Amino acid sequence: MTTRPATLPVRGPGDRLSDLFWRRPRLLLALLIGPPLLWLGVVYLGSLFALLLQSFYSIDEFSGLVVPEFTLKTYAELIRPSNFDIILRTVMMAAAVTAGCIVIAFPIAYYAARYARGRWKAAFYLGVMLPLWSSYLVKVYAWKLILAKEGIVTWAAEGTHTSGILNALLSLPVIGGNSLSTSYIGTWIVFVYVWIPYMILPMQAALERVPTSMIEASSDLGASSGQTLRTVILPLALPGVVAGSIFTFSLTLGDYIIPQIVGSSRLFIGQAVYTLQGTAGNIPLAAAFAVVPIAVMLVYLAIAKRMGAFDAL
Amino acid sequence: MTAAVEFRNVTRHFGPVRAVDGVDLTIAEGSFFAMLGPSGSGKTTCLRLISGFDAPTSGEIRIFGEDSGHVPPNRRNVNTVFQDYALFPHMTVRDNVAYGLMVRGVDKATRRNKAEEMLSLVKLAGYGDRKPGQLSGGQRQRVALARALVNEPRVLLLDEPLGALDLKLRESMQDELKALQQRLGITFVFVTHDQGEALSMADQVAVFANGKVAQVGSPTDIYERPATKFVADFVGSSNVLPPALSRQFGGPDAWCSLRPEAIRVVEGAGQVTGTAGSARYLGAGTKLSVHLGRSEDMEISVVLPPGQAVPAPGTTVALQPMSGALHVMAGEK
């Protein structure tokens, strides 16, 4: 019998490095997550902190210069009726967009999770992702043309003799308007269209994790399909719904282009921030406005947690 | 006695695959019935046809005389214990057990009482407030059982009920399931690939092979009088003797089965002579393989009782079947 060593020789620096990482797994971990953590800490949290700091400054009304002294005056300005309207309008729109996305995304996500296989699954992913590959601006302008008074929707409504429905919709108070492209309804449609992939994907992932046997068990125990949906499928899909709604909600809260192109010319938070830090030069108020979505999201997450949305995680 | 479940020439095809191929089966009311077979033999599909998760391609499934093949599962008075238990992770154990009552609109107080009653039936009283995730595998199995029994089904289906449990727990659950079935008098139908489980728990066993029922009978029938080569081989590794060899052993000119523990081994030549091969110690005996290397390369396995000396490999030994041990397999021509 040949004698073979019990320990194999080191073959080079690669082996030595690998030995080192094997003996000190924490070193490898530190090397891997150090750079991104540094980036996150300095660039991301740092700028967020700078923003928060700015929001506690105020602007001198005569000189137009920022006074670097701690004050709550800027926040008080937020609740002035004209500013508070902007906040309310944006939060309501974000809520409506989220609700719309949930309702439309659910059947699509359910189909993809439970029934689509092979080729159809690939077609689903492509179909959901494809709109994300084209320019956001092009899509929004395309929608403006679709929704305009002389646009496709009006034309189609005339052709199918359903102008009455369209006009009834547009004559609704507040959300109606002269045409779809100049009403809140139009803004809502475009928001839902643009953000819906962000709702479908996490929802589909959550539904895919619900085992078929659980749905069978529910029906085996006597539940109708409606009861199974309410008591088993929806509660188990809730983490995915919440994840998706975090996207749709916060993206709507921060967007400033869609409401500018499609909708009534009333301001949303994003537009307010854009004008305040640009032409108006009121950085503190812009910062205070920018803090609002963060605060709203924190409240939203706290409510979701209390409702048990993360229990199944 | 009425039949709890009756299959009449039932087939279920998945595309070109004949998962269930012309099954006729009668499950008597109040019996503990096992569907035994290797994976892909059609036993699980048959169970799903009874629960209603699947519908037959052709044929009739009668549950207590009613043609039920196309009745949805929620309208069948049949409940299932799933292989993976399928407990609802977002509900407490009590809500899981009471689920069947909840969807039927039973009021909350009755639901609670009934659920507690079921939980004590499966020896889990006091666990009602926990979530399924906080229970062990054996406890989850009991919750699944309690949940399936709460609706007082006329037939209880169990899909590989003990598959996920360790050996010790599996044995004690076998006794408990058997005792529970006798106490409740409900018809239990269970699917398993473990012949030991089927033989020890069931009153009646159906052995499945390739979508067909190879044999139905009591555990003794199946074990001692297998009808086909497949049953002989699958249920406890009987020796399968071709007609020529059966004659050598003093039997008729037909395919026969011979149990390894029903053969005496003597050193030296005799009626049937072979060469001792490898031996495997089993605790309750020693399993010896004997080569009859004459006309064909035939191997017979024999279980030697404890205490008998094990012949060394290469020794010439004579085999002698015990009287009445040779059994003709009617299903083989």
Interface residues (C-beta under 8 A of the other chain):
Chain A: P211 S213 M214 E216 A217 S218 S219 D220 L221 G222 A223 S224 Q227 T231 V232 P235 L236 G308 D311 A312
Chain B: S51 G52 F53 P72 P73 N74 R75 V78 N79 T80 F82 Q83 D84 A86 L87 F88 P89 H90 Y99 G100 M102 V103 R104 R147 A148 N151
